[in-house]
Amino acid sequence: QILQRRGQDRFRKRLLKAYEHRCAVSGCDAAQALEAAHIIPYSKAGTSQLENGLLLRADLHTLFDQGLMAINPATWKVCLHPSLKKTTYAALEGQRYRLPKAPRDRPSQALLTHHFEACRF
């Protein structure tokens, strides 16, 4: 059973709107497959502000949370762990992350830097 965090539904709805109901990496538009990902885990950051969020397809959310996928904050490009480079995910390497149109809805580069550096690849 999944324990829903306080405010998670609102966080997801806000991200869906900001990203126009599309995964920021794959472009997937099936809302059922899209998840609100925290750049810094909710348990550590304690925030569900849009600056700490990404809208990702469920499988990409898992890779992000496991530190197998990151967004380079300097280039806004997808980076993958070497273990994924010979998988179907390899096509995502170097792909530009699609930012929300409104600057206020965009993820924090500082938070992305923290995640990116923690991935160490």
C-alpha positions in Angstrom: 0.0 0.0 0.0 1.2 3.5 -0.9 1.2 6.1 1.8 0.2 9.4 0.4 2.1 12.3 1.7 0.3 15.4 2.8 -0.2 17.7 -0.2 1.0 15.1 -2.8 -2.2 15.3 -4.8 -2.0 19.1 -5.0 1.7 18.9 -5.9 0.9 16.6 -8.8 -1.9 18.7 -10.1 0.3 21.8 -10.0 3.0 19.9 -11.9 0.6 18.6 -14.5 -0.6 22.1 -15.2 2.9 23.5 -15.3 4.2 20.8 -17.7 1.0 20.9 -19.8 0.3 17.2 -18.9 3.5 15.9 -20.5 6.5 14.2 -19.0 9.4 16.6 -19.1 11.8 14.0 -20.5 9.8 11.6 -22.7 6.9 13.8 -23.7 4.4 11.1 -22.6 0.9 12.6 -22.3 -0.8 9.7 -20.5 -1.7 11.3 -17.2 -2.1 7.9 -15.6 1.6 7.3 -16.2 2.8 10.6 -14.9 4.1 11.2 -11.4 5.2 14.2 -9.4 8.8 13.6 -8.6 10.7 15.5 -5.8 14.2 16.5 -6.7 15.2 16.4 -3.1 13.0 13.7 -1.4 10.1 15.0 0.5 11.4 13.2 3.6 14.6 15.2 3.5 13.5 18.6 2.0 10.0 18.6 3.6 8.7 20.6 0.7 6.3 20.1 -2.2 7.0 23.5 -3.9 7.2 23.5 -7.7 10.9 24.4 -7.5 11.5 20.9 -5.9 9.4 19.1 -8.5 9.6 17.4 -11.9 6.8 15.8 -13.8 8.1 12.4 -15.0 6.7 9.2 -16.4 6.6 6.6 -13.6 9.6 4.5 -14.8 11.7 7.7 -15.2 10.7 8.8 -11.7 12.0 5.5 -10.4 15.3 6.0 -12.2 15.6 9.5 -11.0 14.9 8.5 -7.4 17.5 5.7 -7.6 20.2 8.1 -8.9 20.3 6.4 -12.3 19.1 9.5 -14.2 19.8 13.1 -13.6 19.3 16.5 -15.2 22.5 18.5 -15.8 21.5 21.9 -14.3 24.0 23.7 -16.6 22.7 22.3 -19.9 19.2 21.0 -18.9 20.1 17.7 -20.6 19.4 14.2 -19.4 22.3 12.2 -18.0 22.2 8.4 -17.4 24.2 6.1 -15.3 26.6 4.0 -17.3 24.6 0.9 -16.5 21.7 2.2 -18.6 23.7 3.2 -21.7 23.1 -0.2 -23.4 19.4 -0.3 -22.6 16.3 1.2 -24.3 16.8 4.2 -22.0 20.0 5.1 -23.9 18.0 7.2 -26.4 17.3 9.6 -23.5 20.9 10.4 -22.9 21.6 14.1 -23.9 18.0 14.8 -24.5 17.0 18.3 -23.4 14.7 18.5 -20.4 11.5 20.3 -21.3 10.9 23.2 -19.0 7.6 24.7 -18.0 6.8 28.0 -19.9 6.4 30.0 -16.8 9.7 30.7 -15.1 8.1 30.5 -11.6 7.1 26.9 -12.3 10.6 25.7 -13.3 12.7 23.5 -11.1 15.5 25.0 -9.0 18.9 24.7 -10.5 20.4 24.6 -7.0 18.3 21.5 -6.1 19.1 19.9 -9.5 22.8 20.5 -8.8 22.5 18.8 -5.5 20.9 15.7 -7.1 23.2 15.8 -10.1 26.3 15.8 -7.9 24.9 13.0 -5.7 24.6 10.8 -8.7 28.3 10.9 -9.4 28.4 9.7 -13.0 
